[in-house]
Amino acid sequence: MKKIIIALFLIINSFANAEVIKELEISGNKRISEETIKVYGEIEINKDYNNFELDNILKNLYSTNFFEDVKINLSNGVLKISLIEYPVINAIQIFGEDAKKVKKAILERMALKEKGPFIRTNLSSDINIIKRAYAGLGFNFVEVETKYEEFSENRVNLIINIIKGAKTKIHQINFIGDKKIRDRRLRDVIASEEHKFWKFISKNVYYSETNVELDKRLLKNYYKSEGYYDVQILSSNAVVSGDKTSLIYNINAGNRYKITKIFTDIDPVFDKQVFLPLEKDFKKNIGKYYSPFAVKKLLESLDILIADADLQFVEHSVNEIIEDGSIQLKINIFEGAKSLVERINIKGNTVTNENVVRSTLTIDEGDPFNNLKLDKSISDLKSKDIFAEVKKNVSEGSSKDLKVIDITVEEKPTGEISAGAGIGTDGGSFAFEVKENNWLGEGINLSTFIDASKETLRGGINVQNPNYKFSGNALNYQISTSKNEKPDSGFSNNVITTGIGTTFEQYRDIYLAPSITLEFDDLEVDDTASKGLKSQAGQFSDLSFKYGITSDKRDRSFMPRSGHIVGFIQSLPMYSDVPVIGNTLDIKKYNSFGPNVVGAFKFFASSVNGLDEDVRLSRRLSIPSSRLRGFSRGKIGPKDGVDYIGGNYATAVNLETALPNLLPESSKIDVGLFLDAGNLWHVDYSNDIDDSNKIRSSIGSNISWISPVGPMSFVFSKNITKADTDRTEGFTFRLGTTF
């Protein structure tokens, strides 16, 4: 009671001391005009001001960041304002960094700007920003020295000297504790990588606190997706020695839980009949290991029902209840606060166009406010992989039933360079790719590549706009060239291809991908070529329409453990010198047989048929070597003389499984088993050539080993059936990597 009386006394006293401002006197302002000061200070002549309102004038002027010191005094109707302006930064000079791109990124992230006020407190925070930026690049012991030169008219030049030092290489990554999953798999999950001589391009081989935090999130999400609901990443330590560091992740996986029950708690304001279709999805997940991906799909089904029923202000949440070594899911569906979105502010995007951010949001200005849609929007922005961080803040708008959403993004470098090289029993290869994930700040993906092997040289440019004209559909452009040299067969051909297409989700988990492709093919032969090949020599043009239909029911796209993906592609001629119709069906199904064992069934079938003429050589089919092991690449199927010419029909079936615990983890060796079967047959341009219609099959083991000289893979196989003309290969190896 005493405190209330004192507060009332102070308020009454402040109003009692109110005075009218009749005149304004400003001193100390050299750059900022009096009118600007009046506007920013919200000062009105002939208005009554009490002590609280005078304090607000003071706060308003300080908040402009124009003034180092502000003093105000109101006496006899005259408001006197005495100011000391901050110096103006004439120029910011950065030494110790030669890369213009890095300099530009530093200047964009700094709070201090050229032609802006020089605020010493901001300089300290900018030094920390610079250090964090370099730590993300692997320079963890960077020193930042600053000084400033004063000039006339209260101007300064800010000089920043950066001493980067050596990059901190990740010498070793170890996983300790009750981790239950092999190190090899965990290394595939995290972003950080051990430094090896062949990874001279990768930036993830240098120690970065940002990457370590990302690693911890990735590990936690991966363990949860495997059913380890209460996993704990107990600690992460970096042991630094010179320019090397060892990363240690201490993991307690905990128990693995299966889902035994899923039920709903529905607010009485809603009709329960609307949500009955969820029962079908519930039954599919009961008995399976817990996974946040499964929960996400359940909530997506719920969102579809809500949208179809045109329900507003609906919120939902999930309670995970652990009981008797299993987990139960309780889905709460309730009516949220009836608020609307008044305004959405986008902050921090200096490179990215604001429309890229807004078009990703599933909530818009004027919509009913919904926390779930806002969280999904934030998640979608993060998944674009063009921002280092995305934050949200919700505040009250102009009235209690209105909300203002602030979305703050922190941009990051979006360019990538990767390369790969290998050597094996089928020859050597080299690949190089440059990617930009936010071209022109429009969220466009641009990539260019070169891929060279013993007989083939390919290159091309691909452009993808994932949200063309804010339609939610992806638009793809591509142009590529391929040169195939086969001197032993007496022919070579050059193929130039360009095309445009789109991809979109027509129904849930069902994607359509129509496209138009233009192809130019130049086939040259010499005297050693067969008569049949010589008849196909020449230049050909082909304009075709392609469409693809994909049904993706996998539990996740990365390292799937269950579910299936089915894809069908058909190519139809629009204009062609030699018109053909192509069809391809690809099925992959995954199933878990224990905590660490995943089996896969794969089926592949393809056909190509000419309408008026025979199919030319470059359009004839082959079976990928990964789908029929135990045979030399490109050395099965019909033969024209000494030349393997491919077939009009191809099919393959694969059964695969991994045996992760067969050898000790210290060996860094993973072993898998496979059974492959396939056929490549039919020749339409000659009745004198054997169709080679025979099932080929093999059984064997594939081994991958992280050796001191790089990743190596071996395939040991035994042919079960084959054609007489096929070339077999009981052992293959490959040494190579991407870096």
Summary of the structure (lengths in Angstrom):
residues: 739
radius of gyration: 33.2
end to end distance: 71.2
largest distance: 114.6
contacts: 2207
relative contact order: 0.05
helix: 21%
strand: 47%
